[in-house]
Amino acid sequence: MAEPADIQFYTNLPLFDAFERVADEANYRPLPGGWLLAVADIVDSTGAIAGGRYKSVNMAGASVISALMNALDEPNLPFVFGGDGALAALPAALAVRARAALAAAKTWVAEELGLELRAALVPVADVRAQGLDIRVARFKASEEVSYAMFSGGGGSWAEAEMKAGRYHVEAAPAGTRPDLTGLSCRWNPIGSRHGTIVSIIALPGERGSGPEFQRLIGDIVALAEGEERGGHPVPDEGPQPRLSIKGVTMESRAFAPAWRLLAWSWIALQSFVLFLCFRLGFNLGRFDVAQYKRDLASNSDFRKFDDGLKMTLDVSAERLRRIEERLRQGVEVGICRYGLHQQDSALMTCIVPSPMSRDHMHFIDGAAGGYAMAARSLKANFPGRMPMEPRVLPDAQRQ
């Protein structure tokens, strides 16, 4: 069992709600030395996306978070959704359960989604042995939901180590299934209202992540704030309800084959009832449809910080031009490097513990590649390792 002090570390962190201060290190606290980083991503996610499988890629990334939350019984688990993967932090005392959850997720993703999930558990102590750090903050997205933000370069280093085959988590035996209770992907893509859905990744440049980078992030956020609702892709009244048979089918894959038909029928019925409530505007028992719509938007993670700024925005062409102009200015003086990807719509994948509670979480990505394609653009435009980018060290140099 994890010590209570370990479990409470993240819960006790102070909340901040001014997103323009997301790069301010005053909001961050070092993770305890005895913690681990759980990292995962989809192998060749860009190939899967090119084949039109972006919904499956997002479902796979979110399944890692759902599996860990349920296995560890930790609703306040610090995590960040990356579109084609995820990063989470946990006390070392929970390592056995976390490894089992990741192993089961690997098997489920392979057998049900036809994708290959990489996963690793990386000690925070190993991160710091490389001269990097991993710090975490809690951003208050709404009255009911907060999201973890990570800085220090440690998360990026852990991901690079995983891709190099280190700290590897093996897949569970065939047929093993993680507990994915609450994982949901019933929403159709959400079309742009202002011109384009753009996924942006902005990382520190050769001059590092100091005050100049923090100011740049503040400027980018301020430019986005000039759009209606800060460029939030989800309308204030929630997305337009449409029945998604594809989403119902994919969600039913979280259940064992023996229960698949029953699960599909139950999820389809829930989706139809929700569709009627949204369309007709009526409540069902304690389910307040108007409140649920508002929570859908306010609980969404359309912007985050994970060793750099990541946002999926709905903006006009002029606003995007101004944002990219500011990013290019940062590149010219070595403050940042960036990648972006434009598409017509956004995609929402959800974790809904209960329709009757307000702490449901909604992960936003571009519906035609999003963060994965923005990362590809960044690598193409800025080849080679920047000085602030974590290194993958040979085994002989490892401490």
Summary of the structure (lengths in Angstrom):
residues: 399
radius of gyration: 20.1
end to end distance: 28.0
largest distance: 64.8
contacts: 1385
relative contact order: 0.17
helix: 42%
strand: 24%
